[in-house]
Amino acid sequence: MKSDKSTAYLKNGGTLEKAAQMANHSSTRTTQLYDRRSDDVSLDEVERILI
């Protein structure tokens, strides 16, 4: 499973353990490396920068 699919799965309430299993990772730590949820910028953050 690609990182964007893993991230989408996790954003929608999926568990890290299940994402690791679906990506065929032997460790959830590997899956965490591909988790891009923290890369998203919220509208509040953008507005705070622009003010």
PDB file of N, CA, C and O in Angstrom:
ATOM      1  N   MET A   1       0.859  -1.173   0.000  1.00  0.00           N
ATOM      2  CA  MET A   1       0.000   0.000   0.000  1.00  0.00           C
ATOM      3  C   MET A   1       0.900   1.229   0.000  1.00  0.00           C
ATOM      4  O   MET A   1       1.863   1.282   0.764  1.00  0.00           O
ATOM      5  N   LYS A   2       0.611   2.207  -0.830  1.00  0.00           N
ATOM      6  CA  LYS A   2       1.404   3.423  -0.895  1.00  0.00           C
ATOM      7  C   LYS A   2       1.121   4.311   0.305  1.00  0.00           C
ATOM      8  O   LYS A   2       0.108   4.157   0.987  1.00  0.00           O
ATOM      9  N   SER A   3       2.046   5.256   0.554  1.00  0.00           N
ATOM     10  CA  SER A   3       1.908   6.112   1.727  1.00  0.00           C
ATOM     11  C   SER A   3       0.632   6.949   1.685  1.00  0.00           C
ATOM     12  O   SER A   3       0.029   7.197   2.730  1.00  0.00           O
ATOM     13  N   ASP A   4       0.208   7.391   0.497  1.00  0.00           N
ATOM     14  CA  ASP A   4      -1.012   8.193   0.435  1.00  0.00           C
ATOM     15  C   ASP A   4      -2.242   7.370   0.796  1.00  0.00           C
ATOM     16  O   ASP A   4      -3.184   7.891   1.392  1.00  0.00           O
ATOM     17  N   LYS A   5      -2.241   6.099   0.440  1.00  0.00           N
ATOM     18  CA  LYS A   5      -3.368   5.242   0.805  1.00  0.00           C
ATOM     19  C   LYS A   5      -3.345   4.925   2.297  1.00  0.00           C
ATOM     20  O   LYS A   5      -4.391   4.885   2.945  1.00  0.00           O
ATOM     21  N   SER A   6      -2.156   4.702   2.833  1.00  0.00           N
ATOM     22  CA  SER A   6      -2.035   4.457   4.274  1.00  0.00           C
ATOM     23  C   SER A   6      -2.488   5.673   5.057  1.00  0.00           C
ATOM     24  O   SER A   6      -3.211   5.549   6.045  1.00  0.00           O
ATOM     25  N   THR A   7      -2.064   6.844   4.616  1.00  0.00           N
ATOM     26  CA  THR A   7      -2.447   8.083   5.291  1.00  0.00           C
ATOM     27  C   THR A   7      -3.956   8.289   5.224  1.00  0.00           C
ATOM     28  O   THR A   7      -4.574   8.653   6.225  1.00  0.00           O
ATOM     29  N   ALA A   8      -4.550   8.063   4.067  1.00  0.00           N
ATOM     30  CA  ALA A   8      -5.999   8.212   3.927  1.00  0.00           C
ATOM     31  C   ALA A   8      -6.722   7.240   4.849  1.00  0.00           C
ATOM     32  O   ALA A   8      -7.707   7.601   5.493  1.00  0.00           O
ATOM     33  N   TYR A   9      -6.236   6.019   4.908  1.00  0.00           N
ATOM     34  CA  TYR A   9      -6.840   5.014   5.794  1.00  0.00           C
ATOM     35  C   TYR A   9      -6.760   5.471   7.252  1.00  0.00           C
ATOM     36  O   TYR A   9      -7.742   5.368   7.988  1.00  0.00           O
ATOM     37  N   LEU A  10      -5.612   5.967   7.667  1.00  0.00           N
ATOM     38  CA  LEU A  10      -5.437   6.416   9.051  1.00  0.00           C
ATOM     39  C   LEU A  10      -6.270   7.659   9.353  1.00  0.00           C
ATOM     40  O   LEU A  10      -6.808   7.787  10.453  1.00  0.00           O
ATOM     41  N   LYS A  11      -6.385   8.576   8.393  1.00  0.00           N
ATOM     42  CA  LYS A  11      -7.211   9.781   8.577  1.00  0.00           C
ATOM     43  C   LYS A  11      -8.673   9.423   8.790  1.00  0.00           C
ATOM     44  O   LYS A  11      -9.399  10.134   9.484  1.00  0.00           O
ATOM     45  N   ASN A  12      -9.099   8.323   8.195  1.00  0.00           N
ATOM     46  CA  ASN A  12     -10.493   7.901   8.297  1.00  0.00           C
ATOM     47  C   ASN A  12     -10.743   6.958   9.466  1.00  0.00           C
ATOM     48  O   ASN A  12     -11.751   6.253   9.506  1.00  0.00           O
ATOM     49  N   GLY A  13      -9.816   6.955  10.413  1.00  0.00           N
ATOM     50  CA  GLY A  13     -10.044   6.202  11.641  1.00  0.00           C
ATOM     51  C   GLY A  13      -9.424   4.823  11.685  1.00  0.00           C
ATOM     52  O   GLY A  13      -9.644   4.081  12.642  1.00  0.00           O
ATOM     53  N   GLY A  14      -8.659   4.464  10.677  1.00  0.00           N
ATOM     54  CA  GLY A  14      -7.999   3.163  10.668  1.00  0.00           C
ATOM     55  C   GLY A  14      -6.910   3.089  11.728  1.00  0.00           C
ATOM     56  O   GLY A  14      -6.381   4.107  12.173  1.00  0.00           O
ATOM     57  N   THR A  15      -6.595   1.884  12.116  1.00  0.00           N
ATOM     58  CA  THR A  15      -5.560   1.700  13.135  1.00  0.00           C
ATOM     59  C   THR A  15      -4.195   1.535  12.476  1.00  0.00           C
ATOM     60  O   THR A  15      -4.087   1.059  11.346  1.00  0.00           O
ATOM     61  N   LEU A  16      -3.166   1.932  13.197  1.00  0.00           N
ATOM     62  CA  LEU A  16      -1.805   1.802  12.707  1.00  0.00           C
ATOM     63  C   LEU A  16      -1.454   0.336  12.485  1.00  0.00           C
ATOM     64  O   LEU A  16      -0.765  -0.006  11.524  1.00  0.00           O
ATOM     65  N   GLU A  17      -1.928  -0.522  13.371  1.00  0.00           N
ATOM     66  CA  GLU A  17      -1.653  -1.948  13.254  1.00  0.00           C
ATOM     67  C   GLU A  17      -2.250  -2.530  11.973  1.00  0.00           C
ATOM     68  O   GLU A  17      -1.594  -3.303  11.275  1.00  0.00           O
ATOM     69  N   LYS A  18      -3.477  -2.166  11.669  1.00  0.00           N
ATOM     70  CA  LYS A  18      -4.143  -2.664  10.461  1.00  0.00           C
ATOM     71  C   LYS A  18      -3.484  -2.082   9.209  1.00  0.00           C
ATOM     72  O   LYS A  18      -3.331  -2.784   8.209  1.00  0.00           O
ATOM     73  N   ALA A  19      -3.094  -0.810   9.256  1.00  0.00           N
ATOM     74  CA  ALA A  19      -2.407  -0.195   8.115  1.00  0.00           C
ATOM     75  C   ALA A  19      -1.086  -0.909   7.857  1.00  0.00           C
ATOM     76  O   ALA A  19      -0.727  -1.150   6.705  1.00  0.00           O
ATOM     77  N   ALA A  20      -0.359  -1.249   8.921  1.00  0.00           N
ATOM     78  CA  ALA A  20       0.902  -1.974   8.777  1.00  0.00           C
ATOM     79  C   ALA A  20       0.664  -3.339   8.152  1.00  0.00           C
ATOM     80  O   ALA A  20       1.430  -3.781   7.295  1.00  0.00           O
ATOM     81  N   GLN A  21      -0.385  -3.994   8.579  1.00  0.00           N
ATOM     82  CA  GLN A  21      -0.715  -5.319   8.044  1.00  0.00           C
ATOM     83  C   GLN A  21      -1.065  -5.220   6.556  1.00  0.00           C
ATOM     84  O   GLN A  21      -0.599  -6.029   5.753  1.00  0.00           O
ATOM     85  N   MET A  22      -1.883  -4.230   6.188  1.00  0.00           N
ATOM     86  CA  MET A  22      -2.289  -4.070   4.789  1.00  0.00           C
ATOM     87  C   MET A  22      -1.102  -3.692   3.900  1.00  0.00           C
ATOM     88  O   MET A  22      -1.065  -4.057   2.725  1.00  0.00           O
ATOM     89  N   ALA A  23      -0.128  -2.956   4.462  1.00  0.00           N
ATOM     90  CA  ALA A  23       1.054  -2.553   3.707  1.00  0.00           C
ATOM     91  C   ALA A  23       2.137  -3.630   3.731  1.00  0.00           C
ATOM     92  O   ALA A  23       3.195  -3.474   3.122  1.00  0.00           O
ATOM     93  N   ASN A  24       1.864  -4.713   4.435  1.00  0.00           N
ATOM     94  CA  ASN A  24       2.803  -5.824   4.552  1.00  0.00           C
ATOM     95  C   ASN A  24       4.104  -5.409   5.249  1.00  0.00           C
ATOM     96  O   ASN A  24       5.188  -5.877   4.902  1.00  0.00           O
ATOM     97  N   HIS A  25       3.968  -4.514   6.245  1.00  0.00           N
ATOM     98  CA  HIS A  25       5.118  -4.115   7.049  1.00  0.00           C
ATOM     99  C   HIS A  25       5.216  -5.045   8.253  1.00  0.00           C
ATOM    100  O   HIS A  25       4.203  -5.417   8.845  1.00  0.00           O
ATOM    101  N   SER A  26       6.428  -5.410   8.606  1.00  0.00           N
ATOM    102  CA  SER A  26       6.615  -6.284   9.767  1.00  0.00           C
ATOM    103  C   SER A  26       6.520  -5.514  11.074  1.00  0.00           C
ATOM    104  O   SER A  26       6.374  -6.112  12.140  1.00  0.00           O
ATOM    105  N   SER A  27       6.603  -4.192  10.998  1.00  0.00           N
ATOM    106  CA  SER A  27       6.569  -3.364  12.204  1.00  0.00           C
ATOM    107  C   SER A  27       5.717  -2.119  11.960  1.00  0.00           C
ATOM    108  O   SER A  27       5.726  -1.558  10.865  1.00  0.00           O
ATOM    109  N   THR A  28       4.984  -1.696  12.984  1.00  0.00           N
ATOM    110  CA  THR A  28       4.207  -0.455  12.858  1.00  0.00           C
ATOM    111  C   THR A  28       5.134   0.754  12.764  1.00  0.00           C
ATOM    112  O   THR A  28       4.729   1.808  12.273  1.00  0.00           O
ATOM    113  N   ARG A  29       6.365   0.613  13.228  1.00  0.00           N
ATOM    114  CA  ARG A  29       7.330   1.721  13.114  1.00  0.00           C
ATOM    115  C   ARG A  29       7.621   2.039  11.646  1.00  0.00           C
ATOM    116  O   ARG A  29       7.817   3.200  11.290  1.00  0.00           O
ATOM    117  N   THR A  30       7.647   1.031  10.813  1.00  0.00           N
ATOM    118  CA  THR A  30       7.835   1.253   9.378  1.00  0.00           C
ATOM    119  C   THR A  30       6.653   2.017   8.820  1.00  0.00           C
ATOM    120  O   THR A  30       6.833   2.945   8.032  1.00  0.00           O
ATOM    121  N   THR A  31       5.454   1.645   9.212  1.00  0.00           N
ATOM    122  CA  THR A  31       4.254   2.323   8.741  1.00  0.00           C
ATOM    123  C   THR A  31       4.252   3.774   9.199  1.00  0.00           C
ATOM    124  O   THR A  31       3.823   4.655   8.454  1.00  0.00           O
ATOM    125  N   GLN A  32       4.719   4.028  10.396  1.00  0.00           N
ATOM    126  CA  GLN A  32       4.778   5.404  10.906  1.00  0.00           C
ATOM    127  C   GLN A  32       5.666   6.287  10.031  1.00  0.00           C
ATOM    128  O   GLN A  32       5.414   7.486   9.911  1.00  0.00           O
ATOM    129  N   LEU A  33       6.691   5.716   9.425  1.00  0.00           N
ATOM    130  CA  LEU A  33       7.562   6.484   8.542  1.00  0.00           C
ATOM    131  C   LEU A  33       6.804   7.003   7.319  1.00  0.00           C
ATOM    132  O   LEU A  33       7.142   8.051   6.770  1.00  0.00           O
ATOM    133  N   TYR A  34       5.793   6.271   6.905  1.00  0.00           N
ATOM    134  CA  TYR A  34       5.011   6.644   5.724  1.00  0.00           C
ATOM    135  C   TYR A  34       3.744   7.418   6.064  1.00  0.00           C
ATOM    136  O   TYR A  34       3.018   7.830   5.159  1.00  0.00           O
ATOM    137  N   ASP A  35       3.468   7.619   7.321  1.00  0.00           N
ATOM    138  CA  ASP A  35       2.267   8.338   7.758  1.00  0.00           C
ATOM    139  C   ASP A  35       2.467   9.833   7.525  1.00  0.00           C
ATOM    140  O   ASP A  35       3.333  10.453   8.142  1.00  0.00           O
ATOM    141  N   ARG A  36       1.673  10.400   6.641  1.00  0.00           N
ATOM    142  CA  ARG A  36       1.811  11.811   6.264  1.00  0.00           C
ATOM    143  C   ARG A  36       0.711  12.701   6.846  1.00  0.00           C
ATOM    144  O   ARG A  36       0.502  13.818   6.373  1.00  0.00           O
ATOM    145  N   ARG A  37       0.016  12.215   7.860  1.00  0.00           N
ATOM    146  CA  ARG A  37      -1.061  13.033   8.431  1.00  0.00           C
ATOM    147  C   ARG A  37      -0.546  14.356   8.976  1.00  0.00           C
ATOM    148  O   ARG A  37      -1.250  15.363   8.897  1.00  0.00           O
ATOM    149  N   SER A  38       0.643  14.382   9.518  1.00  0.00           N
ATOM    150  CA  SER A  38       1.167  15.614  10.098  1.00  0.00           C
ATOM    151  C   SER A  38       1.616  16.617   9.038  1.00  0.00           C
ATOM    152  O   SER A  38       1.921  17.762   9.372  1.00  0.00           O
ATOM    153  N   ASP A  39       1.662  16.215   7.774  1.00  0.00           N
ATOM    154  CA  ASP A  39       2.060  17.122   6.696  1.00  0.00           C
ATOM    155  C   ASP A  39       0.931  18.050   6.269  1.00  0.00           C
ATOM    156  O   ASP A  39       1.177  19.043   5.584  1.00  0.00           O
ATOM    157  N   ASP A  40      -0.283  17.749   6.656  1.00  0.00           N
ATOM    158  CA  ASP A  40      -1.425  18.561   6.265  1.00  0.00           C
ATOM    159  C   ASP A  40      -1.425  19.878   7.022  1.00  0.00           C
ATOM    160  O   ASP A  40      -1.084  19.937   8.204  1.00  0.00           O
ATOM    161  N   VAL A  41      -1.815  20.931   6.318  1.00  0.00           N
ATOM    162  CA  VAL A  41      -1.920  22.250   6.927  1.00  0.00           C
ATOM    163  C   VAL A  41      -3.397  22.592   7.015  1.00  0.00           C
ATOM    164  O   VAL A  41      -4.124  22.481   6.028  1.00  0.00           O
ATOM    165  N   SER A  42      -3.838  23.003   8.184  1.00  0.00           N
ATOM    166  CA  SER A  42      -5.247  23.341   8.360  1.00  0.00           C
ATOM    167  C   SER A  42      -5.502  24.782   7.921  1.00  0.00           C
ATOM    168  O   SER A  42      -4.572  25.584   7.835  1.00  0.00           O
ATOM    169  N   LEU A  43      -6.752  25.101   7.647  1.00  0.00           N
ATOM    170  CA  LEU A  43      -7.143  26.449   7.267  1.00  0.00           C
ATOM    171  C   LEU A  43      -6.800  27.434   8.376  1.00  0.00           C
ATOM    172  O   LEU A  43      -6.377  28.555   8.095  1.00  0.00           O
ATOM    173  N   ASP A  44      -6.976  27.033   9.625  1.00  0.00           N
ATOM    174  CA  ASP A  44      -6.627  27.904  10.747  1.00  0.00           C
ATOM    175  C   ASP A  44      -5.148  28.276  10.715  1.00  0.00           C
ATOM    176  O   ASP A  44      -4.789  29.423  10.980  1.00  0.00           O
ATOM    177  N   GLU A  45      -4.299  27.319  10.395  1.00  0.00           N
ATOM    178  CA  GLU A  45      -2.862  27.590  10.329  1.00  0.00           C
ATOM    179  C   GLU A  45      -2.540  28.577   9.209  1.00  0.00           C
ATOM    180  O   GLU A  45      -1.709  29.469   9.386  1.00  0.00           O
ATOM    181  N   VAL A  46      -3.189  28.422   8.068  1.00  0.00           N
ATOM    182  CA  VAL A  46      -2.968  29.323   6.934  1.00  0.00           C
ATOM    183  C   VAL A  46      -3.419  30.728   7.297  1.00  0.00           C
ATOM    184  O   VAL A  46      -2.705  31.698   7.044  1.00  0.00           O
ATOM    185  N   GLU A  47      -4.603  30.842   7.889  1.00  0.00           N
ATOM    186  CA  GLU A  47      -5.108  32.164   8.267  1.00  0.00           C
ATOM    187  C   GLU A  47      -4.205  32.824   9.306  1.00  0.00           C
ATOM    188  O   GLU A  47      -4.012  34.040   9.274  1.00  0.00           O
ATOM    189  N   ARG A  48      -3.663  32.055  10.205  1.00  0.00           N
ATOM    190  CA  ARG A  48      -2.764  32.601  11.237  1.00  0.00           C
ATOM    191  C   ARG A  48      -1.495  33.146  10.589  1.00  0.00           C
ATOM    192  O   ARG A  48      -0.960  34.160  11.039  1.00  0.00           O
ATOM    193  N   ILE A  49      -1.010  32.491   9.547  1.00  0.00           N
ATOM    194  CA  ILE A  49       0.195  32.946   8.848  1.00  0.00           C
ATOM    195  C   ILE A  49      -0.084  34.230   8.066  1.00  0.00           C
ATOM    196  O   ILE A  49       0.758  35.126   8.019  1.00  0.00           O
ATOM    197  N   LEU A  50      -1.251  34.316   7.459  1.00  0.00           N
ATOM    198  CA  LEU A  50      -1.591  35.453   6.612  1.00  0.00           C
ATOM    199  C   LEU A  50      -1.950  36.710   7.405  1.00  0.00           C
ATOM    200  O   LEU A  50      -1.954  37.807   6.847  1.00  0.00           O
ATOM    201  N   ILE A  51      -2.246  36.569   8.670  1.00  0.00           N
ATOM    202  CA  ILE A  51      -2.661  37.738   9.473  1.00  0.00           C
ATOM    203  C   ILE A  51      -1.469  38.523   9.922  1.00  0.00           C
ATOM    204  O   ILE A  51      -1.619  39.536  10.604  1.00  0.00           O
TER     205      ILE A  51
END
